């Protein structure tokens, strides 16, 4: 069970997120804090910890695929979308991001405590750089890349 220090940290994260007008972190911190205050069974947080990222990715993918389902993007648009320089850059960017995210998952599994630093970094980036914390996978992939670059070679 989380101590009052963890509760205070969640409140502080929520406060910083509110000041930064970051609804995503504010809502996430509020939900987790509510689960703590309401003494939700440990299985609820364990479920979120195990499946939350995957469920979030499903919703993110739904949002990205919605224009295809709505007809705003059609099969006839694909050659134009994929075979232009911008489209090619998108294909390469997507492939590199997927590769880095896979490294990020491996890194999080090996170093799960690093997620706290990534959340702090996401809050700082959202607050001071006007960023959007899209999720731990991107942060973990970038963290993996930075850590790998810092390792001595030889």
Secondary structure, DSSP 8 states (H G I E B T S, - for coil): ---HHHHHHHHHHHHHHHHTT-HHHHHHHHHHHHHHHTT--HHHHHHHHHHHHHHHHHHHHHHHHHHHHHTSS-GGGHHHHHSSHHHHHHHHHHHHHHHHHHHHHHHHHH-TTHHHHHHHHHHHHHHHS------HHHHHHHHHHHHHHHS---
